[in-house]
Amino acid sequence: MENMNWSDLAFGYMKTDYNVRCYYRDGKWGELEVSSSEIINIHMAATCLHYGQESFEGLKAFKGKDGKIRVFRMDENGKRMQASSRGIKMAELPVEMFEEAVRKVVKLNERFVPPYESGAALYIRPLMIGLGAQVGVKPAPEYMFMIFVTPVGPYFKGGFKPSKVCIMREYDRAAPQGTGTIKVGGNYAASLVAGEKAKEKGYAAVLYLDPKEKKYLDECGPANFFGIRGNSYITPQSHSILPSITNKSLQQLAADMGLTVERRPVPVEELATFDEAAECGTAAVIAPISQIDDLDIDKSYVIAKDGKPGPVCEKLYNKLRGIQYGDEPDTYGWVTIIE
Ligand SMILES: Cc1ncc(COP(=O)(O)O)c(C=O)c1O
């Protein structure tokens, strides 16, 4: 990897050396297998292809100044994947097996973990699919769990910059009592039309409102939302958003910094009162928001008038990145060093 330009990497797929796989058959999970093939061979009548029995996760490994590789809160991703399995009737993978698979796939692809200086990371993508030939709508008899990894570039190439997002009231990403709280492929398919439309109009993301009443903030396409007002960190509570591990971590760090954390339904009009606002998730950690346009009612909320990220967002961003890269103490045991 000597001639690799790590800082120029995009958030995209690049072939690495190995992936790991594990099958659930006859009511139990088998041994973890290592593969160097990028291809999976599955039956055309597999339930994942027809009825959307598919879930995935996303987490990262970081190389520190000390050369050690750190994975961030993988137990949380393991637990969330179990929640996804319960939500669409797939087999649950024990968290210990999930963690073993993460350790193994990262270790096997060690040479693809970008160096500290690059600001890049190794993205880890676990997924689970329903297998077996079946035509009726019912859960699959067999499942496959796998993880591949791919190095990804720093999210903010030109520095930590706020962007515009939009509200499009005619689209929902999830139903009020549907699958919004779990990480299943169908949610992302459902968000593609609105997402592409927002991009065409020059927005970084769609900020969804609650699908039942359209009164409260939900989350952005692939990230949670939070606002800062005075000394408060305010983030939506809802039955249709994914519990973000980044958001959960930021809430802890915000409380440690002396902020009051409010997790509650957030009326859309409250946007007018925020000093700062941001998207948060594994990909960007924090992506500050400069302006929110509620397109259907022609209303704009300007958050960052000077086009710069706010001081609280910046402080939280530096703190969390510091823990992930090993520059800050890991007070809560969030980091696993891959030996
Ligand atoms: C819909 C959605 N919300 C929020 C997030 C952020 O979650 P996390 O911080 O665990 O990456 C993601 C990404 O996983 C997502 O897909």
The ligand as an ORCA input file, in Angstrom:
! r2SCAN-3c Opt
* xyz 0 1
  C     -30.868      6.326      9.119
  C     -29.617      6.510      9.882
  N     -29.631      7.329     10.946
  C     -28.534      7.540     11.687
  C     -27.322      6.929     11.391
  C     -26.120      7.174     12.231
  O     -25.886      6.083     13.077
  P     -24.450      5.772     13.634
  O     -24.050      6.940     14.453
  O     -24.634      4.552     14.477
  O     -23.562      5.579     12.472
  C     -27.254      6.065     10.294
  C     -25.999      5.380      9.961
  O     -25.811      4.277     10.427
  C     -28.420      5.855      9.528
  O     -28.395      5.043      8.468
*
